[in-house]
């Protein structure tokens, strides 16, 4: 097993003193990645737990598929609107303060979801939750680029982002139990789900405030020679990016950096890829419990266990692909190949009639999507560094999050008017085919020599 932030000896091209490099990255990995990963696991649960809550909430509040789809998606509109401002504020206030603030406010609003009584209150709280959480994910991606060199950035991001599939594991395992509390203390099961799953974010905001350094220069747990090695290695990466025509923004004003990054075509193209990929995945995942339950007739607990098993396989795929893409220094082949596999799987799910074949196809689509995320999320940092990376990552994530609004609304419309979930999931294959094509265009534009 490879530990967070660790490379094996054959991969250490990072310094003449490989033992110092190993020790430094191992320490950074253990100090940072588990905490950030747990934080993101909680974040994803608090944005996506409505997929399980909907099994009771939609019935209790008389929400149809259209109301639910819009409410699920409106979170992403406010998230997208606040993405860039949030990352710019992170640069101003520092990672520790800003990430702690994000977690505290989203925890309070996630708990407030238990007070939803009408479509309007549902839309309003989801919109506010998106505003509160905006900036966390792109902020962490930028933050990791301050600690881990290019040669292992896919692995660092993959080990952080493993929280994505693991959050589905945890949701799947506990959702049934929380929903079964229906009627306890006068609360519905879905209200218990929102309340209990929101509390960890509030607790973790205190942990982040006290434990997360703003960067290597502020890490009191790092020895002087370790800090010097890491900062020197990251400066080498920054210099290599600038020599290859990339952008850093270290010596420019905020407006100059913003305009420079937004005019970079590779940022827009990767944003389009993420819009198609993430938007399509959210279209499926927010309806996945209902789709699986309708296909199998299983209880909520059994459906949760199925989703948990698929997510565990996705987590394994994410770790393996992230490790190997760094090892061979190739991101694009993995991103394109796995996008095509996801497209094929969704196409099959829309054509078959046998429930077990549909479940296998949808499971394979989820696993291949998860596996692609390490190289996909680190692609922009092959040509962006420093403040330019903070702006570029936020811009890319802004486009991907808009996809998160479009996707669930598309699925809600498909279920209500367009022929049901088979049409909805089957049509997602087109989006993934387009996503693969976009990444091929990025590679033709020379996203980086090491893509």
N, C-alpha and C positions, 0 to 999 in steps of 0.2 A: 504493500500500500504506500502511495506517495503522500507525504504530509503536505498541508497547505503551505504554499510558498516555497516548496523545495524542488530542486532539480536534481537529477542524478548526475554522476561525475562526467559521463560522456557528453552531457548537454551544457556543461559550464564553460561557455565561451565569454564569460562575463568579467573576468579579471585574471591577472597573472597569479594572484593568490586565491585559488579556487576555494580553499577551506574558509577563508574570510567571507567570500561571496556566499557560500552555502550557509554559513552561520548567520549572516545578516538576513538573508532572505527567509531562512527558516524562522527566525525570531519574528520578523515582520509578518510572515504568514500566520503564525499562531496567535500573535497579538491582535491582528486586525480582522482577518477573514472570518473566523467563527462568529465574532460579534456582529459584523456587518451582515453576514449571511442570516443569522437569526432575526435581525431587524427586518431584512427584506422578506423573510418568511412570514413574519407577522403582518407586514405591509400588504403582501399579496393576499393573505387570508382575509384581511379587513376590506379589501376592494372586491374580492371574488366570492366571499361567503354567501352573497345573495343567491348564488346558483343553487345552494342547498336550502337556504331560507325560503326560496320561492316555492318549494314543494308544499309548504304550509301557508306562507304569507299571501301568495297569489289567490289562494282559495279564501282565506279569512278576510282579505281586503277587496276581493272581487276584481283583481287586476287581470286583464287579458294579456295575450302575448305581446301586443303592441305597446301597452303601458309598461310592461316589464322590460321589454327590449330597449325602450327609450330611457327608462330609469337606469338600466345597467350601463347604457352607453354615455349618458350625459356626464358621468364622472370624468370621462376622458376629454370632454370639451374644456372644462375648467382646468384640468390637469395640463392640457396642451397650451392654453392661454398663459399659464403661469410658469411654464417650463424654463424659458430663457431668463426671465427676471429672477427666478429662484436661484439658478446657477450663478448669475452675476452677483447676487447677494451672498452666496456661499463664498465667492472670492473675496468679498468685502469683510464678512464677519468671521470667516474661518469654518472649517468642516465641523468641529466639535459643537459650536454654538448653533449653527444652522441646522444640522441634522437632528440635534436634540429638540430644537423648536418644532421641526417638521413632525417628529414622532409624537410629541405631546399633543399638538393640535389635532393630528389625524386620529389619535387614540380617543380623545374626547368626542369627536364627531362620529367616529365609528360606533361608539357606544350609544350615541343619540339616535342611531338608526332604529333602535327599539321603540321609539316614539312615533314612527311612521303610522299615519292613519288614512291618508288619501294620496292619490297620484301626485298632487302638488307638493305635499310634504316629502314624498318619496323623491321627486325630482330635485327639490331644494337641498335636501341633505346629501344626496349623491353628488350634486354640483359642489357643495361646500367641502365635502370629503376630497374631491379631486383637487380643489384649490389647496387644501391643507397638505396633501401628500406630494404635490408637484415639486419636482426638483430632487426628490430623494434618490431615485434610481440613476438619473444622469449624473447627479452629484457624486454618488459612490463610484460610478465608472471613472469619472475624472479623478477622484481621490485615489483610486487604485493605480492610476497612471503616474501618481507622484511617488509610488513605492516600488513598483515592479517594472524591470526593463522589458524591452520589446520581446526578447526571446522567450519570455515566460508569461506574457500578459494574457494570452488566451487561457492559460491554465489558471492564473489568478482570478480572472473574471469567471471562468467556468466553475471554480470552487466556491466563489461567492454566489453565483447565479444558480447553483444547485438548490438553493433555497426555493426557487420557483417550482420545480417538480416536488420537492419535499413538502412544500406547503400544501400541495394537493394530496399528498399522502396523509398529512396530519388532518386536513379538513375531512378527507374521506373516512378517517378512523374515528373522529370525535363528533362529526355532524349528527349522526344518528342518535347518539347518546344525548346531545344537547337538545335536539328536537323532541326527544322522548320526555323531556321535562315539562311538556305542554300542560299548563294548568297549575304548576307549582308557584306558590306565592302570588297567584293571580296573573302570572305572565304566560304568554304563548311560548311554544317551543322556539319559534324563530326569534322571539325577543331575547330569550336566554342565549341563543347562539350569537347574536350581535353583541350582547353585553359581555359575555365571558371572553370572546375572541378579541375584544377591544382592549381589555385591561393590560395585557403584556406590553402593548405599545407605550402606555403611560409609564410603566415601570422601566422599560428599556431606555426611555428618554433620559432618565436620571443616570443610568449606567453610561450612556454615551457621553453625557455632559462631564462625567468624572473620569472616563477612561480613554477617550479617543483623542490622540494628538492631531493638530492641524496638518502636520507634515513631518518628514524625517528630522528636520531641524529642531522640532519641539518634543521629540520622543525621548523622555528621560530614561527609558529602559534600554536604550541603544548606546553601546559603547562608542567613544569618540572615533575610533578607527573604523567601526562599522558604519557610522553615519557618514564619515568622509568617503568611504568606498562607495556607498549607495549614491550619494549626491554626485560623485564624479562619474559613476556609470550612467546615471540619468542625464547628465550633461552631454555625455557622448551620444546618447540617443537623440537628444534635442539637436545637436550639431548635425547628425546624420540626416535628420528630417529636413533641416534647412538647406543642406547641400543638395538634397534630392528635389528641391522645389516645394517642399511642404511649408506649413505655417506654424508659428509658435505664439507670436504676439507678446513675447516677454518685454519688449521695449516700445510698445505702442499703447495708445489710449484705448479706452473701452469701445468708443464709437468706431475707431479705426479697425480694431480687431473684429468687431461685429460685422462691419461691412465686408471686410476681407474674407471672412469665413463664409458668409452668406452668398458670396459670389463664386465660391468654389463649387464646381459642378459635381464633384464626387460626394460632397456633403448632401446635396439635393438627391442624388441617385441612391445613396445608401438610405436616406430618409424614405424614398419611395419604396425601396425594398422592405424596410421595416413596417411601413404603412400596410403593405400587402400581406406580409407574413404575420405580424402581430395582430393586425385587425382580423384576419381570417381565423387565427387561433382563438381569439376572444369570442368571435362569432360562434365557434363550436363549444368552447369550454364553459361559457355562461349557460348553455343549454344542455351540457353533457349529462348531468344527473337525470334530467327529465328524458333525454333521448335513450339513455341506457335503461331506465326504468320502464319506459314504454315498450322497448324491444324485448325485455326479459321478463317483466312482471315481478322483478325482485323487490325485496324490501329496501328501505333507505340504507340500512346497515350493510346489506350485501352489495348494493350499488357503490357505496362508499369504499368498501374493501376492493372492488374492481378498479375504481379510479385510483386508489392508493397503489395497487399493484402495477398499473400502467405507469404511474408517476415514478415509482422506484426504478423501473426499467429505463425510463427517460433520464433519471439522474445518473445511472450508470453510463448510459450513452453519452451524456454531456461530459462527464469526466474523461472518458476514453477519447472522444473526438478532440476535446480541448488539448489534452496531453499530446496526441499524435500530430495535430495540426501545428503545434509549436515545434515538435521534434523535427518534422520535415519542412518547417517554415512555409507552409502552404495553407491558406485559409479559403481561397476562392473555390478550389475543387470540392471541398467538403460542403461549403454553403450551397453551391449549385446542385451537387448530387443529392443532398438531403432534401432540398426544396423540391426536386423532381420526385423523390420517393414520397414526400408528403402529398404532392399533387396526385400521384397515382393512387395512393391509399384513399384519399377523399373521393376520387372518382369511382373507385370500386364500391365504397360505402353507399354511394348514391344509386348504384345500378343493381345491387344484389337484393334478394328478398329474404334469404335465410338470416335470422337474427345473429347467429354465431359468426357468420362471415362478416357481417357488418361490424360487429364488436371487434373482431380481429383487425379489420381494416382501419377502424377509427383509433384503435390502440396503437397500431403501427404509425399512423399519421401523427399522433401525439409524441411518440418516442422519437421519431425522426425530426420533428420540430424542436423538441428539447435539445437533441444532440447537436443541432446546428448553431446553437446560441453562443457558445464560447468563441469560435472564430468570427461569427457575425458581429458580435458586440465589440470585439477588439479591432475590427477592420479600420475604423476611422482613426485610431491612434497610430496607424502606420504612416500617416501623413499629417497628423495634427499633434501639437504638443503645447504644454503650458496653458495660458488663458485661451488660446485658439482652440485647444482641445475641449476646455470647459464649454465654450460657446458652441462648437461644432457638435459635441455629444448632445447638448441640450436641444439644438435645432433638429438633429436626427430623431431624437426621442419625441420631440413635439409632433413630428409627422407620424411617427409610429402610434402615438397615443390618439391622434385623430382617427387612425384606423380602428382603435379600440372603441370609438364612438360609432363609426360606420358599421363595423362588423356585427355587434349584437342587434342593431336596428335592422340590418339586412336579414338576420336569422329570425327576428320577430316577425318581419313582414312575410318571409317565406313560409313560416309556420301558419300564420293567420290567413294569408291570401294566395301564396304562390305554390301550394302543393305539398306542404309539410316539410319535415326535417330532411327527408331524402334529397329533395331538390336543393335545400339550403346547404347541406354538407357536400353534395355532389358538385355544386357550383364553386365551392371553395378551391377546387382543383385548378380552375382557371387562374385564380389569384396567385397560386404558388408557381404555376408555369411562368406567369409574368414576372414574379419575383426572381426566379432563376435567370431569366433573360436580362433583367436589370443588373444583376451582379456580374454577368458576363460583360456587359457594357462598361461597368466600373473597372473591371480587370483590363479591358482594352485601353482605357484611359490612363492606365498605369497607377492604380491606387497605391502601390508601393512595390519595390523590387522584391519584397519578402512576402507578398500576398500569395 
